[in-house]
Amino acid sequence: QVQLVESGGGLVQSGGSLRLSCAASGDFSIYSMNWCRQAPGKQRELVASITSGGMTNYADSVKGRFTISRDNDKNAVYLQMNSLKPEDTAVYYCNGHLVVRGLGEGDYWGQGTQVTVSS
């Protein structure tokens, strides 16, 4: 069984910072890990991704402000969010594209963590 558990969300003022963490457990290998977010009334969108080789990609709206990183030993991925804006307010989800022993390749999601940025 694979589990992704996010932590680190909360309420922060505009211009502030937060660091999200995602811990993955289970018997798998990683293709890529991603952070996505969904604001009320909007579709879920990809915020940042990191491949097994460490290549990163960001949505234009967060480039220069957010940084995705990973710790392979801990099966963890992080999202450092700086210069936060009210429009960053959303539920943030950790997503892993994994190859799970006995099950094969698939997408797995965490439960989400709320980030609220006040103006």
Secondary structure, DSSP 8 states (H G I E B T S, - for coil): --EEEEE--EEEETT--EEEEEEEESSEEEEEEEEEEE-TTS--EEEEEEETT--EEE-TTTTTTEEEEEEGGGTEEEEEE-S--GGG-EEEEEEEEEEETTTEEEEEE---EEEEEE-
